[in-house]
C-alpha cells in the first residue's frame, strides 16, 4: 500500500514525545506517542533519556531510534487513526453508510437503543472512547461488525 508507506517522520519540538509523519500519499499527521512511552515498558527508556527520542530515522518503512527501539508504520498508522479528530456523528455516519445499515442495525452492533444512536447522530450525546475505538475497528475490518450483527439483525431490515 503505497499511500500508507511511511516516507518521513520528525520530532515536534513544542510537544513532548510527538512526531509529525509524512505518508506516501503526501498526508501529514501529528502523532502523540506519550501514552505509548508512559504505558509500554519497551518504550519507557525515553522517560529516562528524553533526548534519545529525537534520534529518529526512517528505514524499511519503520521508525528507528538510535537506542535500538523501533516502531512499524502499521502501529504508527493505528495510533494516528485513533488520535484523528472528527465528530462522533461523522464516524457513526461513515460506518452506517459504508455498510448500508439502518439505525436499528447500528444500535444492535454497538449495543445501544436506536434512540441513543439518533442522539449520537444529532450531537445530543457523546460516545465513549471505547465505542469510538470499536467503530474505527469495524471500519478497518468489517468482520468485527459482522460478528456483532448475527441473524437477529436481519429482522431490523436493510437501508435503502
Secondary structure per residue as TSV (DSSP state, phi and psi in degrees):
chain	resnum	aa	ss	phi	psi
A	1	X	-	360.0	96.7
A	2	X	G	-62.9	-34.7
A	3	X	G	-70.3	-19.9
A	4	X	G	-100.0	4.2
A	5	X	-	-67.8	136.8
A	6	X	E	-81.1	116.2
A	7	X	E	-95.0	-48.1
A	8	X	E	-153.5	161.0
A	9	X	E	-149.5	141.4
A	10	X	E	-140.6	148.7
A	11	X	E	-75.2	135.9
A	12	X	-	-90.0	114.4
A	13	X	T	-74.9	-21.4
A	14	X	T	-85.0	-5.8
A	15	X	S	-133.2	121.8
A	16	X	T	-63.8	138.1
A	17	X	T	55.4	38.7
A	18	X	E	-123.0	140.2
A	19	X	E	-127.2	155.4
A	20	X	E	-109.5	126.3
A	21	X	E	-114.2	141.4
A	22	X	E	-113.3	120.0
A	23	X	E	-90.4	167.8
A	24	X	T	-62.1	-21.1
A	25	X	T	-90.3	14.6
A	26	X	S	72.1	12.0
A	27	X	-	-82.0	130.6
A	28	X	E	-101.4	133.7
A	29	X	E	-136.7	152.9
A	30	X	E	-106.6	131.2
A	31	X	E	-124.5	126.2
A	32	X	E	-92.0	115.5
A	33	X	-	-99.3	9.9
A	34	X	H	-63.1	-35.4
A	35	X	H	-64.9	-41.5
A	36	X	H	-61.3	-46.1
A	37	X	H	-67.9	-36.3
A	38	X	H	-73.4	-31.5
A	39	X	H	-108.7	-25.0
A	40	X	-	-97.7	115.2
A	41	X	G	-56.0	-27.9
A	42	X	G	-60.3	-38.4
A	43	X	G	-97.1	1.7
A	44	X	T	-65.8	-14.1
A	45	X	H	-56.4	-29.5
A	46	X	H	-70.1	-22.9
A	47	X	H	-73.1	-31.2
A	48	X	H	-76.7	-33.6
A	49	X	-	-138.5	77.3
A	50	X	G	-58.8	-28.8
A	51	X	G	-66.4	-23.3
A	52	X	G	-64.1	-24.1
A	53	X	G	-63.9	-26.8
A	54	X	G	-79.3	-13.8
A	55	X	-	-87.7	74.9
A	56	X	E	-120.1	133.8
A	57	X	E	-134.9	163.3
A	58	X	E	-112.2	129.6
A	59	X	E	-149.6	131.5
A	60	X	T	51.5	40.4
A	61	X	T	74.1	16.1
A	62	X	E	-136.9	159.9
A	63	X	E	-87.3	139.2
A	64	X	E	-134.1	135.8
A	65	X	E	-103.0	158.0
A	66	X	T	-62.5	-22.3
A	67	X	T	-84.5	6.2
A	68	X	S	96.6	-11.3
A	69	X	-	-75.9	150.4
A	70	X	E	-146.7	164.9
A	71	X	E	-144.2	133.3
A	72	X	E	-73.6	156.6
A	73	X	H	-65.5	-31.0
A	74	X	H	-64.3	-45.0
A	75	X	H	-62.7	-41.8
A	76	X	H	-64.3	-41.2
A	77	X	H	-63.0	-42.7
A	78	X	H	-61.7	-43.1
A	79	X	H	-64.5	-40.4
A	80	X	H	-62.6	-42.0
A	81	X	H	-63.6	-41.0
A	82	X	H	-67.0	-27.9
A	83	X	H	-92.9	-7.4
A	84	X	-	-61.3	136.9
A	85	X	-	-83.7	160.2
A	86	X	-	154.8	160.6
A	87	X	-	-81.2	153.8
A	88	X	H	-58.8	-41.8
A	89	X	H	-62.0	-40.6
A	90	X	H	-62.8	-42.2
A	91	X	H	-65.0	-42.6
A	92	X	H	-63.3	-44.6
A	93	X	H	-62.5	-38.0
A	94	X	H	-62.1	-45.4
A	95	X	H	-63.9	-44.5
A	96	X	H	-63.4	-46.1
A	97	X	H	-72.6	-38.5
A	98	X	H	-60.4	-37.2
A	99	X	H	-108.5	9.0
A	100	X	T	49.2	55.2
A	101	X	-	-96.8	145.7
A	102	X	-	-77.5	166.9
A	103	X	H	-60.0	-37.4
A	104	X	H	-64.1	-42.5
A	105	X	H	-66.3	-40.5
A	106	X	H	-62.8	-44.0
A	107	X	H	-60.5	-44.2
A	108	X	H	-60.2	-46.6
A	109	X	H	-64.1	-33.4
A	110	X	H	-99.4	-3.4
A	111	X	T	78.3	33.1
A	112	X	-	-121.4	168.9
A	113	X	-	-82.1	153.3
A	114	X	H	-59.2	-35.6
A	115	X	H	-62.6	-34.1
A	116	X	H	-70.0	-37.2
A	117	X	H	-60.0	-43.6
A	118	X	H	-62.4	-38.2
A	119	X	H	-65.2	-41.0
A	120	X	H	-61.8	-46.3
A	121	X	H	-65.9	-31.3
A	122	X	H	-85.9	-4.9
A	123	X	T	79.6	14.2
A	124	X	S	-85.5	-10.2
A	125	X	S	-146.4	152.3
A	126	X	-	-104.7	142.3
A	127	X	-	-85.6	150.5
A	128	X	-	-71.0	159.4
A	129	X	H	-60.0	-36.2
A	130	X	H	-65.6	-35.0
A	131	X	H	-70.6	-38.8
A	132	X	H	-63.0	-39.6
A	133	X	H	-62.1	-42.4
A	134	X	H	-62.3	-44.2
A	135	X	H	-62.2	-44.5
A	136	X	H	-62.1	-38.7
A	137	X	H	-64.3	-40.5
A	138	X	H	-65.8	-33.8
A	139	X	H	-69.5	-37.0
A	140	X	H	-72.5	-40.2
A	141	X	-	-137.2	100.7
A	142	X	H	-62.9	-16.4
A	143	X	H	-62.9	-27.7
A	144	X	H	-65.5	-43.0
A	145	X	H	-62.3	-49.2
A	146	X	H	-59.9	-37.5
A	147	X	H	-64.6	-29.7
A	148	X	H	-83.8	-19.8
A	149	X	H	-76.5	-61.3
A	150	X	T	69.8	174.8
A	151	X	G	-66.7	-27.1
A	152	X	G	-61.9	-25.5
A	153	X	G	-69.6	-22.7
A	154	X	G	-63.2	-32.9
A	155	X	G	-68.7	-20.5
A	156	X	G	-81.1	-6.4
A	157	X	-	84.8	166.6
A	158	X	-	-106.1	147.5
A	159	X	-	-71.1	146.2
A	160	X	-	-104.4	360.0
